[in-house]
Amino acid sequence: MEHDNAVERVIDDLRRSVAVAVPGARLPSVRELTSRHHASPVTVAAAVRQLVAEGLIEARAGRGTFVAVPPRPAPAADLSWQTVALGPGRPGEDEMRALLALPPAGAIPLSGGYLDADLQPAAALGAALTRAARQPASWQRDPAHGRADLRAWFAREAGGALRAEDMVICSGGQAALSSALRALAAPGDTLLVESPTYLGALAAARAAGLRVVPVPTDADGVRPDQLAAAFARTGARLFYCQPLYANPHGATLAARRRARVAEAVRDAGAFLIEDDYARDLTIDGSPPPPLVTDDPDGHVVYLRSLTKSAAPGLRIAAIGARGPAGLRLRAARLLDDFFVAGPLQQATMEFVSGPAWERHRRTLRTALRARREALLTALHRHLPELAGQPVPRGGLHLWVRLPEGTDDVTLAAAAATAGVVVFPGRPWYAAEPPAPHLRLSYASAPPDLMDEAVHRLAHALHAG
């Protein structure tokens, strides 16, 4: 204890000396400090070592101790040359950054595209990943196209129209989509999309150099007559579609339209990329089977992700196609990242093949229904003029049409200032939007915050 007190006395003495001295000034010698504090040289050396570690003093062998000289600040780097070397930024980057931005502290998020942390099966996923990480085999190189058992699971989930060997495991749906667009189209080609459509698809298409042409949708999904006309007018050979709880507008392709959409794609000799991201996000009833189940001739390229329905960190998806298209997809994924991490694949397989997956799906259905109803109730209370619009039977969002003349981007900015984060509708269109909208997520905030969130949104709307 006495040694500790002596060290502290020496440290305090040196700190006072440093406080009044200029950088580089000599400090009292070890002999002077031992005499002044009646301390041993070992004690003084301990005090000096601590202040050296803190960067306050410097010990120079054979010369003594000195007040540390702060390092000269490095000259500011001139990175302006990169502007010329890089050229224009890629289209869609700003929108993707906005889509993935985290809400500021204190704000209520109605903008997220992932499940709230309370809805994620984190414990089950963590346990599965821990077990997978302990198995040496999971760290070895899996087949480049993914584990055979995981590919077989995705093939079964697609309704049996695809085989395990048709599937490729990918690190998330966005990676799968980007690879598919590059594999199935060349820069300058035309991609048909629903209008509105998933913002990530627009960004990926523009980054791939594709010309994006929108096809009108309504409450029953894409309009087959307009799709056929768009194929005829543009000569496109690729159509991106979310036939189940489409993001952002929530529509499911009506049963009576499925055959006509397939016919339009077949007559054009084209591919349809079916993004089945929301199959596990059903709230009401049972979802229809994927379009790929009625595709005997290989026109449908099937994409299924688990990220939206489980957790953002579960970057696991699969994409499948038959024939030469499948070969191109597998080659594209191989060039992109070789293969997905083995422990993550093994943990995913354990999770989806065990009882935890079905428990999660049942719990999630109940929780999403409660959150959707809480958001609808809040809209009826605070913004009745926005209520009464089509309610999706699944997914994560409401697509809310705003009064004519409303600037949705300005409203979203005002709402953020009021403490609620919403996403404007404009970026989800490949061309001019026909009307202003907001995408409101009911998955990213708990039910007890919905009323306050919509109250803040109403304040922003009426204040404008």
N, C-alpha and C positions, 0 to 999 in steps of 0.2 A: 504494500500500500504506500509506504514511504517512497519507494522508487517511482511509483506512478505519479505521486504528487510532485516529486522533483522534476520528472519529465515535463509535466504540465507547466511548472514554473518556468522552465527554460523555453518551452514553446511559446508561452505568453510573452516572455521578454523578447524573443526573436520576432514575433509578430509585430510588437510595438516598434521595434527598430526598422522592420521592413516598411511599416506604414508611413514613416517620416523620411525615409531615404529614397534616393533616386535609383533607378535600375542600374545595376552594375556596382553599386557602392559596397565596400567591404564591411562585413559584419564582425561583431566581437569574436575573438579567437576562442578555441576550445579551452585554453588555459584560463582566459579571462572569465568565461562562463562558469567553469568549475569553481573558481575562487568566489565569484559573485553569489552563486547559489549553494555553495558548500555541497556540490554534487560531484559524483565520480565522472571520469571521462566516458565511461560506458553510458551513463545517463544522458550526458550531453550528446553523444553520438546518436542515441536513439531519437532524441528530439530533432536533431538535424536531419536524420533519415526521413522522418515523417514530413517535415516541411519541404524537403526535396521532392518527395513523392507527390505533394500537393502542388508543386510547381512554383512555390514562393521563393525559394532560394536555390543557389547552385553551389555545389561543393567541388572545388578545384584542387586536385591532388598536389600537395606540397605548397599550396598558396593560401588556402583558407576557404571561408564561405562568403558568398556575395549575394546581394539581392538579384533575383532572377531578371534577366532581360527578356521582355516579351518578344516572341518571334515577329518579324516584320510581316505584315499582311501581304499575301500573294497578290500580285497585280491582277486586276479583273481580266478574266479571259474574254477574248473577242471571238464569239461564236457566230458572228453575223454571216461568215462565209457559208455556213450550212444552209441558209435560206436559198442561196443560188444553187448549191449542189443538190439539194433535195427536191427542188421544184415545188409545184402546187401540192397542197395536202390532199389526202384521199377523201373522196366524197363520203359522207355519212359518219365521219369520225366525231363531229360535234354532237350529233344525235345519240350515238352510242355512249359517249361519255355522260350525257344527260340521263340516259336510260339506266346506267349502272351507278350513278352518283348516290352516295349515302345521304340520308336526310340530316339536316343540321340538328344539333342538340335542342331538345324542347319542341321540335316540330312533330306533327302527327303525319306519318306517311300514308298516303292513299295512292302512291305512285309505283310501288315496288312490283317487280315481276317474279318474285320468289316468295316462298312461304315465310311467314313470321317465325322467329326462332322457337316460339312456343308450340308451333305446329310441326316442327321437324323431329324425326325419330332419332335424335342425336345419340341417345344412350345405346340404342340397338346398333346403329351404325358404328359407334365408337367401339363397342364390344366386338363386333365382327371384324373391324379393322385391326384391333389389337391381336385377336387370334390369328388373323392372316399374316400379320407382321412377324409373328413368332415362328412361322413355318418357313424354313430355308427355301423350300421349293417355290414359294411365292415370289422370291427375289430373283429367280432365274428368268431366262428369256422365254416368254410365252410365244405361241404362233403370232406372226405379224398381224394377222387379222383378228386376233383376240382368242380368249379361251373358248374351246369348243362347247363346253356346257353353257357358258353365258350366251354364246351366239345361238345355241339351240333354244334357250329360254326366250330370247327376243323373237326368234322365228315362230315359236308357238304363240306368242302374244300377238303376232301379226295375223293370226287366224289360220296358219298352216299353209298358206300359199307360197311361202318362201321356206327354203331349207337353211340349216345352220351354215352350210358352205356359201350361201348367198349373202350372209350378213358380215359386216365389219364393225368391230367395236371401236368407238371414237371417244375422244375426251370432251364430251358434251355435244349438245345439239347444234350449237353455233359452228363448231369445228366440222361436224358432219355436213352441215349445209354449205359451208364455204368450199369444202372439198367437192361436193356434188356439183356445184355450179361451175367450178373450174374443170371438172372431169367431163361434164356433159355439154358444155358450151365453150365457145371461143370468144375472145374480146371482140366486141362489135355485134355479137349475136343478140337476139331479142329474148327477153324473159317476160312472160305474162304473169301477172300477180293479181290477186284479189284487191279490190279497192274499197276500204283500206286494208292494209296487210301488216304483218309483223315487221317492225322497224329494223330488226337485225337482218332480215332477209333483204330489205332494200339496201342496207349498208354493204352486205356481202356481195350483192349483185353489182353495185356500182364499183366496189373495189376490184371486182373481176373484170371490169370494163364492159359490162353488159348494158344493153339498152332496155330499160324497164318500161313496160306498157301495162297500165291498169285495166282491169276488167270489172265492171260494176257488180256489186253484191246487194242483197237485201236481207230481210229477216230469215230467208230460207237458204242463205249461202250464195255462192257465185251463180250468176244467171247463165244457163247453158247457151241460149241464143247469142248473147253477147260474147261468150267465150269462143263459139264457132266463128263468129264474125271477126274477132280479133286474130284468130289463127289465119283466116283467109286473107285479112288485110296485111298482116305483118310477115307471114311466112315463118312464124316462130315455131320452134321445135321443143319448147320447154315451158311448163306451167307450174308455178309454185302455189300450193294450196294447203290450207288448214281446214279440212272438212268438219272437224269436231271442235266446238267452242272456240272459234277462231279468235286469235289475238290481233287487234283489240276489240272487234265488234261483237264477239260472243256467239255468232250464228253457227248453227249446225246445218250442213248440207241436207236438204230435205230428201226423203226417200225417193220421191217421184223424180228428183233431178239427177240422182246418181248415175243412172244408165245413160242419160243424155250428156252428162259431162264426160263419161267414159267414151261415148260415141264421138264427141267433138275431138277428144285427144287422139283417138284411134284414126279418125278420118284425116287428121293432120299429120299422121305419122310422127307423133310427138311423145314426149315423156311428161308425166305428171309427178312432181315431187310431193308426196303426201307427208306433211309434217304432223305427226300424231302425238304432239307434245302433251295433250291434255287428257289422254285416255284414263289416267288415274285420278282425275280431278272432277269426276262426275258427282253431281249433287242430287239431281232428281232423276229417277228412273234408271234405265240401263242404256248405255251408249250403243249406237249402231256399230256393226263390224267395220273394220278399216276398208277403204276402197280397194286395197290390194287383194282382198279376198275374192273379188270378182274380176280379176285381171289375168286371163289365161295367156295373153301374148306378151307380157313383160313391158307394158307401157308405164306401170306405176313403180316409182322408186320410193321405198318406204323408209321413213325416219322416225325413230322413237327415242325419247330422252327420259331419264329418270330424275334429272336435276330439278325440274319445276315441281314435281310431286314428292320429292324427298327433302333435299337440302342443296343449297348452292354449291357446297363443297363436293358433292357427289357428281363429279364430272364424268358421267358415264352415259353414253348413248350408243345406238346402233343404226346403221343405214344398210339397206339391202336392195339388190336388184338382180335380175337374171340376165343371162346372155352376155354379150359384149359390154353392155352397160355396167354389169357387175364387175367385169374384169377391169374396166376403167376406174371404177370407184375404189377397188382394192389397191390398184396401182397408185392412185392419188393419195390415199391415206398413208401408204407406205412411204411416199416421198415427204409427206407433211411431218410425221413425227415417229416413224418406225412402228411403235406400238404403245398402247396405254399401260401404265404402271401395273405390274402383276398383283401387288397387294390390294390395290383398289378394285381390280377385277374380281379377285377372290372374295374380298369382303362383300362386294355387291352381289355375287352369286349366292353367298351364304344368306344374305339379307332377304333377297327376293324369293328364295326357295324355302324359307322357313316361316314359322307362324307370325313372326314380327311384322312381315310385310302386309299380310292380310289384316292384322290388328291395326296397323297404321292406316291402311286405306279406309277401314270402317270409321276409325276415329276422325280421320281427316274429312270424310264426307259430312259427318255431324258438325264438326267445327266450322267448315266452310259455309254450311247452310246457316248456322247461327250468325256468322259475320255478314253474310250477304243480306239476311233479313234485318240485321241491325243497321246496315247502311241504307237499305230501302226505307226503313222506318224513319231514319234521320232525314232523308230526302223529302219524304212526305211532310215532315214537320217543319223543316226550315226552308226547303226549296220546292214547294209543291209544283211549281211551274216546270220543274225538271223531272218530276216523278211520272209514272205511268208509261214509261218506255219499255221496250222488250227486255225481259229478264232472261239471261242465259241459264241453261239447265246444268251448267258446269263451268269449269275454268276458274279464273281468279279475278275477273274484272267486270265492271259495268261500263257500257259505252253510252255516254250521256250527251244528247244533243242540246246545245245551248240556244238561247234566243237569237233570232236573226240579227246580224250586225255586231254580235259579240266577238271581240278579238280573243281567241282562246289562249294565245301565247301571252298576251298582256294579262289576262285573268290568272293564268298559272303563276306568273311572277307576283301579282298582287296577293294571291293566296299564300305563296311562300312567305311573303312579308307578314301575313296574318297568322302564320304558324301552322299551315297545313300544306303538304306537298302533293300536288296533282300533276298529271301529265297532259299537255295539250294534244289535241287531235291532229293538228296540221302535219307533223312529221311522219305520220303513219300512212300518208297518201303519196303515191308515186307522181301524181300531178296535182292540179289545183283541187282543194277539197270542196265538195258541193255545199257543205254547211259546217259551222263550228261545232266541235265536240271536245269533251274531256274523257280521258280514260281514268276511271276511279277503281283502284284495287281494294277489295275487301279482305285480302289475304295477308296484308302487311301491317295491320293494326288490330288490336283486340276489340271485341264488341263494345266494351264500355267506353271506348274513346270515339266511336263513330259519331255520336250525337255532337260532341264538341268539335270534331273535325268538320262536319257539314255546317255547323253554326259558323265556324271561321270562314268556310268557303262562301257561305251566304253573305257574310259581311263584305268579303272581297268583291263579290259579284254586284251587290247592290250599291257599294261605295263607288264603283266604277261608273 
